[in-house]
Amino acid sequence: MPNTHSQMLRRLPILSRRILPNSIFPSPLPNPQNRISHGFLRLLSFAQAAQRRPPDPDHPSTLMKEDGVSVCSRMWIENFREPDRIVSNLSSYLRRFELWVLAYQKVCADNTGAYLPRSAIQRPALDDLLVLRNAVLDDRFRWGARLEFFIKSPRDKTDYASLSKRKIKALLTTTQPAPFQDRIVQEVLLMILEPIYEARFSLNSFAFRPGRNAHTVLRVIRRNFAGYLWYIKGDLSTILDGMKVGLVISTLMRDVRDKKVIDLVKSALVTPVITTKEGGEEKKKKTKRKYQKKRVLAEDEPKPDPYWLETFFGFAPEEAEKLPSWGHCGVLSPLLANVCLDELDRWMEGKIKEFYRPSKSDVIWNAPEGEAEQGNTSWPEFVPTSGPDKTRKMDYVRYGGHILIGIRGPRADAATLRKELIEFCDQKYMLKLDNESLPIEHITKGIMFLDHVLCRRVVYPTLRYTATGGKIISEKGVGTLLSVTASLKHCIKQFRKLNFLKGDRDPDPQPCFRMFHATQAHTNAQMNKFLSTIVEWYRYADNRKKAVNFCSYIIRGSLAKLYAAKYKLRSRAKVYKIGARNLSRPLKEKKGQSPEYHNLLRMGLVESIDGLHYTRMSLVPETDYTPFPSNWRPDHEKALLEYIRLEDPKTLEEQRCCIKEQGLLLPQDYISMLVWNYKRNAIMLDHLSLVRNDVSNKERGQQLLLGSNQDYNEQKIERDEL
């Protein structure tokens, strides 16, 4: 039987050619083995026919000529190659179906919590996505539609045609999340507009931009703001609540002249958003309900944020609390806010150039453009304060709607700049500011920015220098170091808001009853993740160890009180006695009634309990003082600029000239030399001997290219003699 089956498989191609024409109407075969082979051949014939079937020309996948990521990459490269050009051909990108499929994948990932590969998108979804694209191009798309959809979310199983009048009224009059199709259009617009403006934005803005975050701002402040005595801290976050549509559109049209895209953004800003407030009756119903049943998540429903992440969101600094949301723009709103505030950045850059006045007697910033490195290379942030004449200089950073300006000069100059800034915001953004909203503070008072306090430490280093005659003189100098420290007062304030402690002067930890029903292992794991996030947040703070140790003390005390209440141990001291200092030992175990914890752990019957991290100050990592380069750019921008530079033929020519001048060889030229020498002389060239010789690089290249003719002639003479 096995031999017969193997012979059948070997003869399968011949049999398929002979039987295939008659396989559609088979005749009954008495032999069971023939039935099996005949059925197998029928399946094979149908598979071959399916493979030969021509592709459907109406399938939406035929519109995808390349991958959506490559289309986005090309847009980024084009805009970074010519950042100042006026863009007018965005409708061609709006027609690219690859971008719509990529936007659908991103929105599905946000909606369902799982990434959907392009090959897994079903034909009906692609058809609906194509209909949505055509509706946008034909001006038939309307923002905020709640009953008529071109495409629906995979999770949305509602039959809107069979809804009752009461449900339809509630749907049209209450606050609802953004429709699925709106979010797809927002993502497409973001993919088109973001590369245009990222190539144009100022280097002084850091919020709502890829590759930049609050840590970047702190590192820039540590590097550039060392010698400034006066600071202006401004809060323009009311701009993030919304701006006039005409101002936003005029700012967009400064760089984008595509009518289709401009009209889409304008309609998203103009279309009203339905918002309702909860009434008193609804509130009463909610307060009456004491116990809520546990809701089971659907298969495609994303999980909510874990407890540690919710807790850390409570630590968000004031500058990062507000996220712009304008009309129906959604994810496009932060980009539009940066587009509008970019004019303020450009205005401040001009003021920085006007304000700069170098002084030859100053040891720092005495270059014409003020870009020279600071005087002491071992202490980059060391700034001498003695001397009658000083360089006047100013710096500026913006994080969202919050600005920070550092000024080295008299306070009168800071007051003049504040007056001009108030006039500019009034004329440009129609924002009424006063002196109280833009306070001028001295560095000695401590300036709070991004939950870090900027202050000054006066140091008296010993300055040694060689005087005339070769005499070495040692003198005591005076200077300042900029200190960026974490604010413990803010930590106490945030912990009090999260109900982790009470009291200000003598904070007392409170039990976090939110984790009452969780196991000890799960609770410790959640708090360890929270502590790890805190450690990373205070990475660049000078008092990183102190701040993290304080947070660890609060969390450890809170958990100890929770466990004391949960396991009826009465006091924190008893909890620490049983569970150790880091709460890594099980508290529920009672001797004599159950096996030892390590035996249960070995058998896999209990979870392993991780102790709390950073319970001692020595366990907290040191502050990161890595030098921050001037004119820093994120990695993706550096890669783009490097790619553009390498694509330029001038760069290749410069590299070739440099290689020829230094006598170096390209790897391609070296391989070609080896191959040519082998073909010509029929021997392998001993390049190691050439490397060991004291021959110059140019002569070495000539020898590799021309080959060893002398050795070849000697070999020929020896052959003739033989």
C-alpha positions as CSV (number, residue, x, y, z in Angstrom):
1,M,0.0,0.0,0.0
2,P,2.7,2.6,0.8
3,N,4.6,1.7,-2.4
4,T,1.4,2.2,-4.4
5,H,0.7,5.5,-2.8
6,S,4.3,6.8,-3.4
7,Q,4.1,5.7,-7.1
8,M,0.8,7.5,-7.4
9,L,2.4,10.7,-6.0
10,R,5.3,10.4,-8.5
11,R,2.9,10.0,-11.5
12,L,0.7,12.8,-10.2
13,P,1.7,15.4,-12.9
14,I,1.1,12.9,-15.7
15,L,-2.2,11.8,-14.4
16,S,-3.4,15.3,-13.8
17,R,-2.7,16.2,-17.5
18,R,-4.6,13.1,-18.6
19,I,-7.5,13.2,-16.2
20,L,-8.0,16.9,-15.7
21,P,-10.3,17.4,-18.8
22,N,-12.7,14.8,-17.5
23,S,-12.3,15.5,-13.8
24,I,-15.3,17.8,-13.8
25,F,-17.7,14.9,-14.6
26,P,-16.1,11.9,-13.0
27,S,-17.3,8.3,-13.6
28,P,-17.9,6.0,-10.6
29,L,-14.8,4.0,-9.8
30,P,-15.2,0.8,-7.9
31,N,-11.8,0.8,-6.3
32,P,-11.6,2.9,-3.0
33,Q,-8.0,3.8,-3.7
34,N,-9.0,5.1,-7.1
35,R,-11.7,7.2,-5.4
36,I,-9.2,8.8,-3.1
37,S,-6.8,9.6,-5.8
38,H,-9.5,10.9,-8.1
39,G,-10.9,13.2,-5.3
40,F,-7.4,14.4,-4.6
41,L,-6.9,15.2,-8.3
42,R,-10.2,17.0,-8.3
43,L,-9.0,19.2,-5.4
44,L,-5.7,19.8,-7.2
45,S,-7.5,20.8,-10.4
46,F,-9.7,23.3,-8.6
47,A,-6.6,24.8,-6.9
48,Q,-4.8,25.1,-10.2
49,A,-7.9,26.7,-11.7
50,A,-8.1,29.2,-8.8
51,Q,-4.4,30.1,-9.3
52,R,-4.9,30.6,-13.0
53,R,-8.0,32.8,-12.4
54,P,-7.1,36.4,-13.3
55,P,-7.2,39.0,-10.4
56,D,-10.3,41.0,-10.0
57,P,-9.7,44.4,-11.5
58,D,-12.3,46.0,-9.2
59,H,-10.6,44.8,-6.1
60,P,-9.4,47.8,-4.0
61,S,-6.1,46.2,-3.4
62,T,-5.2,46.9,-7.0
63,L,-5.0,50.6,-6.1
64,M,-2.1,49.9,-3.7
65,K,1.0,50.2,-5.8
66,E,3.4,50.3,-2.8
67,D,3.4,50.2,0.9
68,G,1.9,53.2,2.8
69,V,5.0,53.6,5.0
70,S,7.2,54.1,1.9
71,V,4.8,56.8,0.7
72,C,5.0,58.6,4.1
73,S,8.8,58.3,4.0
74,R,8.9,59.9,0.6
75,M,6.9,62.8,1.9
76,W,9.2,63.3,4.8
77,I,12.3,63.2,2.6
78,E,10.8,65.7,0.1
79,N,9.9,68.2,2.7
80,F,13.2,68.0,4.6
81,R,15.0,68.4,1.3
82,E,13.2,71.7,0.5
83,P,11.8,72.9,3.9
84,D,10.9,76.4,2.6
85,R,8.9,75.6,-0.5
86,I,5.2,76.3,-0.7
87,V,3.3,73.0,-1.0
88,S,0.4,72.9,-3.5
89,N,0.1,69.2,-4.6
90,L,-1.3,67.5,-1.5
91,S,-4.5,66.2,-3.3
92,S,-2.3,63.7,-5.1
93,Y,-1.3,62.2,-1.7
94,L,-4.9,62.5,-0.5
95,R,-5.9,60.1,-3.4
96,R,-3.2,57.5,-2.4
97,F,-5.2,54.5,-1.2
98,E,-2.1,53.3,0.7
99,L,-2.4,56.1,3.2
100,W,-6.0,55.3,3.8
101,V,-5.2,51.7,4.5
102,L,-2.4,52.7,6.8
103,A,-4.7,55.1,8.7
104,Y,-7.3,52.3,9.0
105,Q,-4.7,50.1,10.6
106,K,-3.7,52.8,13.1
107,V,-7.3,53.6,14.1
108,C,-8.1,49.9,14.4
109,A,-5.1,49.4,16.6
110,D,-6.3,52.2,18.9
111,N,-9.9,51.0,18.8
112,T,-9.4,47.3,19.3
113,G,-6.0,47.2,21.1
114,A,-4.5,44.9,18.5
115,Y,-2.6,45.6,15.3
116,L,-4.3,44.5,12.1
117,P,-2.0,43.4,9.2
118,R,-2.8,44.6,5.8
119,S,-3.3,41.1,4.6
120,A,-6.0,40.5,7.3
121,I,-8.2,43.4,6.1
122,Q,-11.4,41.9,4.6
123,R,-12.8,42.9,1.2
124,P,-15.9,44.6,2.6
125,A,-13.7,46.9,4.8
126,L,-11.5,47.8,1.8
127,D,-14.6,48.6,-0.2
128,D,-16.0,50.8,2.5
129,L,-12.6,52.5,2.9
130,L,-12.5,53.2,-0.8
131,V,-16.0,54.7,-0.6
132,L,-14.9,57.0,2.3
133,R,-11.9,58.2,0.3
134,N,-14.1,59.0,-2.7
135,A,-16.6,60.8,-0.5
136,V,-13.7,63.0,0.9
137,L,-12.4,63.7,-2.6
138,D,-16.0,64.5,-3.9
139,D,-16.8,66.8,-0.9
140,R,-19.6,64.4,0.2
141,F,-17.9,63.7,3.6
142,R,-19.4,65.4,6.7
143,W,-17.7,65.6,10.0
144,G,-19.5,64.2,13.1
145,A,-22.1,62.1,11.3
146,R,-23.8,59.9,13.8
147,L,-26.3,57.9,11.7
148,E,-24.9,57.7,8.2
149,F,-21.5,56.1,7.9
150,F,-19.3,55.3,4.9
151,I,-17.3,52.9,7.1
152,K,-18.0,51.5,10.6
153,S,-15.7,50.2,13.4
154,P,-15.1,46.5,13.5
155,R,-16.4,46.6,17.1
156,D,-19.6,48.5,16.1
157,K,-22.4,45.9,15.7
158,T,-25.3,48.4,16.0
159,D,-28.1,48.3,13.5
160,Y,-28.8,52.0,13.1
161,A,-31.8,51.4,10.8
162,S,-33.7,49.6,13.6
163,L,-33.0,52.1,16.4
164,S,-36.0,53.6,18.3
165,K,-36.8,57.3,18.3
166,R,-35.6,57.7,21.8
167,K,-32.2,56.1,21.1
168,I,-31.8,58.2,18.0
169,K,-32.6,61.4,19.9
170,A,-30.1,60.4,22.6
171,L,-27.5,59.7,20.0
172,L,-28.0,63.1,18.3
173,T,-28.1,65.2,21.5
174,T,-25.5,63.7,23.9
175,T,-21.8,63.7,23.9
176,Q,-20.4,60.8,21.8
177,P,-16.8,59.8,20.9
178,A,-15.5,60.7,17.5
179,P,-16.9,58.5,14.8
180,F,-14.6,55.8,13.4
181,Q,-14.6,57.4,9.9
182,D,-13.7,60.8,11.3
183,R,-10.6,59.4,13.0
184,I,-9.5,57.8,9.8
185,V,-9.7,61.1,7.9
186,Q,-7.9,62.8,10.8
187,E,-5.0,60.3,10.6
188,V,-4.7,60.8,6.8
189,L,-4.5,64.6,7.2
190,L,-2.0,64.2,10.0
191,M,0.2,61.9,7.8
192,I,0.1,64.5,5.0
193,L,0.6,67.7,7.0
194,E,3.0,66.6,9.7
195,P,6.1,66.2,7.5
196,I,5.5,69.6,6.0
197,Y,5.6,71.5,9.2
198,E,8.1,69.3,11.1
199,A,10.6,70.5,8.5
200,R,9.7,74.1,9.3
201,F,9.1,74.2,13.0
202,S,11.5,76.0,15.3
203,L,14.1,74.1,17.3
204,N,12.8,75.9,20.4
205,S,9.4,74.1,20.5
206,F,9.2,70.7,22.1
207,A,5.6,69.7,22.9
208,F,3.4,67.6,20.6
209,R,6.3,66.7,18.3
210,P,7.9,63.3,17.5
211,G,11.3,62.7,19.2
212,R,10.9,65.6,21.6
213,N,9.6,65.4,25.2
214,A,9.9,67.1,28.6
215,H,13.3,65.5,29.2
216,T,14.6,67.3,26.1
217,V,13.5,70.6,27.5
218,L,15.2,70.0,30.8
219,R,18.5,69.0,29.1
220,V,18.3,72.1,26.9
221,I,17.7,74.3,30.0
222,R,20.6,72.7,31.8
223,R,22.9,73.4,28.8
224,N,21.9,76.8,27.6
225,F,20.4,78.6,30.6
226,A,23.3,78.5,33.0
227,G,24.3,82.1,33.0
228,Y,20.9,83.8,33.1
229,L,19.8,85.8,36.1
230,W,16.3,86.9,35.1
231,Y,13.6,84.5,33.9
232,I,10.2,85.2,32.3
233,K,7.7,82.4,32.7
234,G,4.6,82.7,30.6
235,D,1.3,80.7,30.4
236,L,-0.3,80.9,27.0
237,S,-2.3,77.6,27.4
238,T,-5.6,79.4,26.8
239,I,-4.6,79.3,23.1
240,L,-4.8,75.5,23.3
241,D,-8.5,75.8,24.1
242,G,-9.1,77.1,20.6
243,M,-8.4,79.9,18.2
244,K,-10.4,81.8,15.6
245,V,-10.9,79.7,12.5
246,G,-9.7,82.5,10.2
247,L,-6.4,82.8,12.1
248,V,-5.7,79.1,11.9
249,I,-6.6,78.9,8.2
250,S,-4.4,81.9,7.3
251,T,-1.5,80.4,9.2
252,L,-2.0,77.1,7.4
253,M,-2.2,78.8,4.0
254,R,1.2,80.4,4.6
255,D,2.8,77.1,3.6
256,V,0.0,75.0,2.2
257,R,-2.0,76.1,-0.9
258,D,-4.1,73.0,-1.6
259,K,-7.8,73.8,-1.6
260,K,-9.0,70.3,-0.8
261,V,-6.9,69.9,2.3
262,I,-7.6,73.5,3.5
263,D,-11.4,73.0,3.1
264,L,-11.3,69.7,5.0
265,V,-9.5,71.4,8.0
266,K,-11.8,74.4,7.8
267,S,-14.9,72.3,7.9
268,A,-13.5,70.3,10.8
269,L,-13.0,73.6,12.7
270,V,-16.4,75.1,11.7
271,T,-18.7,72.1,12.3
272,P,-20.1,72.3,15.8
273,V,-19.4,69.6,18.3
274,I,-22.4,68.3,20.3
275,T,-21.6,68.4,24.0
276,T,-24.0,68.0,26.9
277,K,-23.5,68.2,30.7
278,E,-24.8,65.5,33.0
279,G,-28.0,66.5,34.8
280,G,-28.9,66.2,38.5
281,E,-31.1,63.1,38.0
282,E,-28.3,61.2,36.3
283,K,-25.9,62.1,39.2
284,K,-28.4,60.9,41.7
285,K,-28.8,57.6,39.9
286,K,-25.0,57.2,40.0
287,T,-24.7,58.0,43.6
288,K,-27.6,55.6,44.5
289,R,-25.8,52.7,42.9
290,K,-23.4,51.4,45.5
291,Y,-22.0,48.2,44.0
292,Q,-21.2,47.9,40.3
293,K,-21.0,44.5,38.6
294,K,-17.7,43.6,37.0
295,R,-17.9,44.3,33.3
296,V,-16.4,41.6,31.1
297,L,-14.4,43.0,28.2
298,A,-15.2,41.9,24.7
299,E,-12.7,39.9,22.7
300,D,-11.7,42.9,20.5
301,E,-12.0,45.6,23.3
302,P,-8.8,47.1,24.5
303,K,-7.9,46.8,28.2
304,P,-8.1,49.9,30.3
305,D,-5.0,51.5,31.6
306,P,-3.4,49.7,34.6
307,Y,-3.4,51.2,38.0
308,W,0.3,52.3,38.0
309,L,-0.2,54.2,34.7
310,E,-3.3,55.9,36.0
311,T,-1.4,56.9,39.1
312,F,1.5,58.3,37.1
313,F,-0.9,60.3,34.9
314,G,-1.8,62.0,38.2
315,F,1.9,63.2,38.3
316,A,1.6,65.0,35.0
317,P,3.2,68.5,35.3
318,E,1.1,71.5,34.9
319,E,2.6,72.3,31.5
320,A,1.6,68.9,30.1
321,E,-1.9,68.6,31.6
322,K,-3.8,70.3,28.7
323,L,-4.1,68.7,25.3
324,P,-5.6,70.8,22.5
325,S,-8.8,69.5,21.0
326,W,-10.3,71.8,18.3
327,G,-13.6,71.0,16.7
328,H,-13.5,67.7,14.9
329,C,-9.7,67.8,14.3
330,G,-8.9,65.2,16.9
331,V,-5.2,64.1,16.6
332,L,-4.7,67.0,14.2
333,S,-5.3,69.6,16.9
334,P,-1.8,69.5,18.5
335,L,-0.2,70.0,15.1
336,L,-2.5,73.0,14.4
337,A,-1.6,74.5,17.8
338,N,2.1,74.2,17.0
339,V,1.5,75.7,13.6
340,C,-0.1,78.7,15.2
341,L,2.4,79.1,17.9
342,D,5.3,78.7,15.5
343,E,5.0,82.4,14.7
344,L,5.7,83.2,18.3
345,D,8.8,81.0,18.1
346,R,10.0,82.8,15.0
347,W,9.4,86.2,16.6
348,M,11.4,85.2,19.7
349,E,14.3,84.0,17.6
350,G,14.5,87.4,16.0
351,K,14.4,89.0,19.4
352,I,17.2,86.7,20.6
353,K,19.4,87.9,17.7
354,E,18.6,91.6,18.4
355,F,19.3,91.2,22.1
356,Y,22.7,89.6,21.8
357,R,25.6,91.9,22.4
358,P,29.0,90.2,22.9
359,S,31.7,91.5,25.2
360,K,35.3,90.8,24.5
361,S,36.2,90.9,28.2
362,D,33.7,88.1,28.9
363,V,35.0,84.5,28.9
364,I,31.8,83.0,27.5
365,W,29.5,83.8,24.5
366,N,31.9,86.3,23.0
367,A,31.6,84.9,19.5
368,P,29.7,87.0,16.9
369,E,26.7,84.7,16.9
370,G,26.9,83.6,20.5
371,E,27.3,79.9,19.6
372,A,30.8,79.4,21.1
373,E,31.2,76.8,23.8
374,Q,31.3,78.0,27.4
375,G,34.6,78.8,29.0
376,N,35.3,75.8,31.2
377,T,35.2,72.5,29.3
378,S,35.2,70.3,32.4
379,W,32.3,72.3,33.8
380,P,30.1,73.2,30.8
381,E,27.5,75.0,32.9
382,F,30.1,77.0,35.0
383,V,29.5,80.7,34.4
384,P,31.8,83.3,36.1
385,T,29.8,86.2,37.5
386,S,32.6,88.6,38.4
387,G,33.8,91.5,36.1
388,P,32.3,94.9,35.2
389,D,31.3,94.1,31.6
390,K,29.1,91.1,30.7
391,T,27.7,89.7,27.5
392,R,24.0,90.3,27.0
393,K,22.3,87.2,25.9
394,M,18.8,85.6,25.9
395,D,17.4,82.1,25.3
396,Y,13.9,80.7,24.9
397,V,12.0,77.4,25.0
398,R,8.4,76.5,24.6
399,Y,6.6,73.4,25.8
400,G,3.0,73.5,24.5
401,G,1.4,76.7,25.7
402,H,4.1,77.4,28.3
403,I,7.2,79.5,27.6
404,L,10.4,80.1,29.5
405,I,12.8,83.0,28.7
406,G,16.2,83.4,30.3
407,I,17.9,86.8,30.2
408,R,21.5,87.8,31.0
409,G,21.4,91.5,31.5
410,P,19.6,94.2,33.5
411,R,16.1,93.7,34.6
412,A,15.0,96.7,32.6
413,D,15.7,94.8,29.4
414,A,13.5,91.9,30.7
415,A,10.7,94.4,31.4
416,T,11.0,95.8,27.8
417,L,10.9,92.4,26.3
418,R,7.8,91.5,28.4
419,K,6.0,94.6,27.1
420,E,6.8,93.7,23.5
421,L,5.7,90.1,24.1
422,I,2.3,91.3,25.5
423,E,1.8,93.5,22.4
424,F,2.7,90.7,20.0
425,C,0.2,88.2,21.7
426,D,-2.5,90.9,21.6
427,Q,-2.0,91.7,17.9
428,K,-1.4,88.1,16.7
429,Y,-3.5,85.9,18.9
430,M,-5.9,88.5,20.4
431,L,-4.8,87.2,23.8
432,K,-4.9,89.7,26.6
433,L,-1.9,89.2,28.9
434,D,-0.7,91.3,31.8
435,N,2.4,91.6,33.9
436,E,1.1,89.1,36.4
437,S,0.7,86.4,33.8
438,L,4.3,87.0,32.6
439,P,6.3,87.4,35.9
440,I,9.9,88.4,35.9
441,E,11.7,86.3,38.6
442,H,15.3,86.2,39.7
443,I,17.2,82.9,39.7
444,T,17.7,83.0,43.5
445,K,14.0,82.6,44.1
446,G,13.8,79.4,42.1
447,I,11.8,79.0,38.9
448,M,9.4,76.1,38.6
449,F,9.2,74.6,35.2
450,L,8.0,71.0,34.3
451,D,7.9,70.1,38.0
452,H,11.6,70.9,38.3
453,V,13.0,73.9,40.2
454,L,15.7,75.9,38.4
455,C,18.0,77.5,41.0
456,R,21.6,78.7,41.3
457,R,24.5,77.3,43.3
458,V,27.4,79.7,43.9
459,V,30.8,78.1,43.8
460,Y,34.3,79.4,44.5
461,P,36.7,77.3,42.3
462,T,40.5,77.8,42.4
463,L,41.6,79.3,39.1
464,R,45.2,78.6,38.1
465,Y,46.8,80.4,35.2
466,T,50.3,81.3,33.9
467,A,51.2,85.0,34.2
468,T,53.9,86.9,32.4
469,G,57.3,85.4,33.2
470,G,56.0,81.9,33.5
471,K,54.7,82.4,37.1
472,I,51.7,80.2,38.0
473,I,49.1,82.1,39.9
474,S,46.2,80.6,41.9
475,E,43.2,82.7,42.7
476,K,39.8,82.0,44.1
477,G,37.1,82.7,41.5
478,V,33.4,83.1,41.8
479,G,30.9,81.4,39.6
480,T,27.5,79.8,39.5
481,L,26.2,76.4,38.5
482,L,22.6,75.9,37.3
483,S,20.8,73.4,39.5
484,V,17.8,71.5,38.1
485,T,16.2,69.8,41.1
486,A,12.9,67.9,41.6
487,S,10.3,69.7,43.7
488,L,9.4,67.6,46.8
489,K,6.6,70.0,47.5
490,H,5.0,69.1,44.2
491,C,5.5,65.4,45.0
492,I,3.6,65.9,48.3
493,K,0.9,67.8,46.5
494,Q,0.4,65.2,43.8
495,F,0.4,62.3,46.3
496,R,-2.2,64.1,48.4
497,K,-4.3,64.5,45.3
498,L,-4.1,60.8,44.7
499,N,-5.0,60.0,48.3
500,F,-1.6,58.5,49.1
501,L,-0.9,60.8,52.1
502,K,-2.3,63.6,54.1
503,G,-0.5,66.6,55.7
504,D,2.1,69.0,54.4
505,R,4.9,69.5,56.9
506,D,4.8,65.9,58.3
507,P,3.3,63.8,55.5
508,D,1.6,60.7,56.7
509,P,1.1,57.8,54.2
510,Q,-2.5,56.6,53.7
511,P,-3.5,53.1,52.6
512,C,-4.4,52.9,48.9
513,F,-7.6,51.0,49.2
514,R,-7.9,50.9,45.4
515,M,-5.7,47.7,45.5
516,F,-7.5,46.1,48.4
517,H,-8.8,43.1,46.4
518,A,-5.6,42.5,44.5
519,T,-3.0,40.0,45.6
520,Q,0.2,41.0,47.3
521,A,2.3,40.0,44.2
522,H,0.1,42.0,41.9
523,T,0.1,45.0,44.2
524,N,3.9,45.0,44.6
525,A,4.3,44.6,40.8
526,Q,2.0,47.6,40.1
527,M,3.9,49.8,42.5
528,N,7.3,48.7,41.2
529,K,6.2,49.8,37.7
530,F,5.1,53.1,39.1
531,L,8.4,53.6,41.0
532,S,10.4,52.7,37.8
533,T,8.5,55.4,35.9
534,I,9.2,57.9,38.7
535,V,12.9,57.0,38.5
536,E,12.9,57.7,34.8
537,W,10.9,60.9,35.1
538,Y,13.5,62.4,37.6
539,R,16.4,61.1,35.5
540,Y,18.0,64.6,35.0
541,A,17.2,66.0,38.5
542,D,20.2,66.9,40.7
543,N,18.3,65.4,43.7
544,R,17.2,62.3,41.9
545,K,18.1,60.0,44.8
546,K,16.4,62.1,47.4
547,A,13.2,62.5,45.3
548,V,12.9,58.8,44.4
549,N,13.7,57.7,48.0
550,F,10.9,60.0,49.2
551,C,8.4,58.6,46.7
552,S,9.4,55.1,47.7
553,Y,8.9,55.9,51.4
554,I,5.3,57.2,50.7
555,I,4.4,54.1,48.6
556,R,5.9,51.6,51.0
557,G,4.1,53.2,53.9
558,S,0.8,53.3,52.0
559,L,1.2,49.6,51.1
560,A,2.1,48.7,54.7
561,K,-1.1,50.3,56.0
562,L,-3.1,48.6,53.3
563,Y,-1.7,45.2,54.2
564,A,-2.2,45.9,57.9
565,A,-5.9,46.6,57.3
566,K,-6.3,43.7,54.8
567,Y,-4.6,41.0,56.9
568,K,-5.6,42.5,60.3
569,L,-2.0,43.1,61.5
570,R,-2.9,46.3,63.3
571,S,0.3,48.3,62.6
572,R,3.0,49.0,59.9
573,A,5.7,47.7,62.3
574,K,4.1,44.2,62.3
575,V,3.8,44.2,58.5
576,Y,7.5,45.1,58.1
577,K,8.4,42.4,60.7
578,I,6.6,39.7,58.7
579,G,7.0,40.9,55.2
580,A,10.5,42.4,55.5
581,R,11.5,46.0,54.6
582,N,10.6,45.6,51.0
583,L,7.4,43.6,51.6
584,S,8.7,40.6,49.6
585,R,7.6,37.9,52.1
586,P,4.0,36.6,52.0
587,L,1.8,38.1,54.7
588,K,-1.2,35.7,54.3
589,E,0.7,32.6,55.3
590,K,0.1,31.1,58.8
591,K,2.5,28.5,60.2
592,G,1.1,25.1,60.8
593,Q,-1.9,25.4,58.5
594,S,-0.3,25.5,55.1
595,P,3.0,24.5,53.5
596,E,5.9,26.9,53.5
597,Y,5.8,29.7,50.9
598,H,9.0,28.5,49.1
599,N,7.5,25.0,48.8
600,L,4.3,26.4,47.3
601,L,6.3,28.6,44.9
602,R,8.4,25.6,43.8
603,M,5.2,23.7,43.1
604,G,3.8,26.6,41.1
605,L,0.8,27.1,43.4
606,V,1.5,30.7,44.3
607,E,2.8,33.8,42.6
608,S,6.4,35.0,43.2
609,I,6.3,38.2,45.2
610,D,8.8,40.9,44.1
611,G,9.9,43.2,46.8
612,L,9.5,47.0,46.4
613,H,12.4,48.7,44.5
614,Y,14.5,51.6,45.7
615,T,13.8,51.1,49.5
616,R,17.2,52.5,50.2
617,M,18.8,55.6,48.7
618,S,21.9,53.6,47.6
619,L,19.7,51.6,45.2
620,V,18.5,54.7,43.3
621,P,20.6,55.4,40.2
622,E,22.7,58.5,39.8
623,T,21.6,61.6,38.0
624,D,22.2,61.5,34.2
625,Y,24.7,64.3,33.4
626,T,25.3,63.2,29.8
627,P,26.4,66.3,27.8
628,F,23.7,67.6,25.5
629,P,25.0,68.8,22.1
630,S,24.3,72.2,20.7
631,N,21.7,72.3,17.9
632,W,20.4,68.9,19.0
633,R,18.0,67.1,16.7
634,P,16.1,63.8,17.3
635,D,17.3,60.6,15.7
636,H,14.7,60.4,12.9
637,E,15.6,64.0,11.7
638,K,19.3,63.2,11.8
639,A,18.7,60.1,9.7
640,L,16.6,62.1,7.2
641,L,19.2,64.8,6.8
642,E,22.0,62.3,6.5
643,Y,20.0,60.4,3.8
644,I,19.4,63.6,1.9
645,R,23.1,64.6,2.2
646,L,24.2,61.2,0.9
647,E,21.8,61.4,-2.0
648,D,23.3,64.6,-3.2
649,P,25.9,64.0,-5.9
650,K,28.1,66.7,-4.5
651,T,28.6,64.8,-1.3
652,L,29.7,61.7,-3.2
653,E,32.2,63.7,-5.2
654,E,33.5,65.3,-2.1
655,Q,34.0,61.9,-0.5
656,R,35.8,60.6,-3.6
657,C,38.1,63.6,-3.6
658,C,38.8,63.2,0.1
659,I,39.6,59.5,-0.4
660,K,42.0,60.2,-3.3
661,E,43.8,62.9,-1.3
662,Q,44.3,60.6,1.7
663,G,45.3,57.7,-0.5
664,L,42.5,55.4,0.7
665,L,40.6,52.8,-1.2
666,L,36.9,52.2,-1.4
667,P,35.8,48.6,-0.7
668,Q,34.4,48.3,-4.2
669,D,37.7,49.4,-5.8
670,Y,39.7,47.0,-3.6
671,I,37.5,44.1,-4.6
672,S,37.8,45.0,-8.3
673,M,41.6,45.2,-7.9
674,L,41.7,41.7,-6.4
675,V,39.5,40.3,-9.2
676,W,41.5,42.0,-12.0
677,N,44.8,40.8,-10.6
678,Y,43.5,37.2,-10.3
679,K,42.1,37.3,-13.9
680,R,45.3,38.7,-15.3
681,N,48.0,36.8,-13.4
682,A,45.9,33.7,-12.4
683,I,47.3,33.9,-8.9
684,M,45.9,35.3,-5.6
685,L,47.6,38.6,-4.7
686,D,49.4,38.6,-1.4
687,H,47.9,41.9,-0.1
688,L,49.3,41.3,3.4
689,S,52.8,41.9,2.2
690,L,51.7,45.1,0.6
691,V,50.1,46.3,3.8
692,R,53.3,45.4,5.9
693,N,55.6,47.3,3.5
694,D,56.3,50.9,4.0
695,V,54.8,51.8,0.7
696,S,52.5,54.9,0.5
697,N,48.8,54.4,0.1
698,K,48.8,55.6,-3.5
699,E,51.7,53.3,-4.6
700,R,49.9,50.5,-2.8
701,G,46.8,51.1,-4.8
702,Q,48.7,51.2,-8.1
703,Q,50.4,47.9,-7.2
704,L,47.0,46.3,-6.5
705,L,45.5,47.6,-9.7
706,L,48.4,46.8,-12.1
707,G,49.4,43.5,-10.5
708,S,52.8,42.1,-9.8
709,N,54.3,42.0,-13.4
710,Q,57.7,41.3,-12.0
711,D,56.6,38.1,-10.3
712,Y,54.7,37.1,-13.4
713,N,57.9,37.5,-15.6
714,E,60.0,35.6,-13.1
715,Q,57.5,32.7,-13.2
716,K,57.5,32.7,-17.0
717,I,61.3,32.5,-17.1
718,E,61.4,29.6,-14.7
719,R,58.8,27.7,-16.9
720,D,60.9,28.3,-20.0
721,E,64.0,27.0,-18.3
722,L,62.2,23.8,-17.3
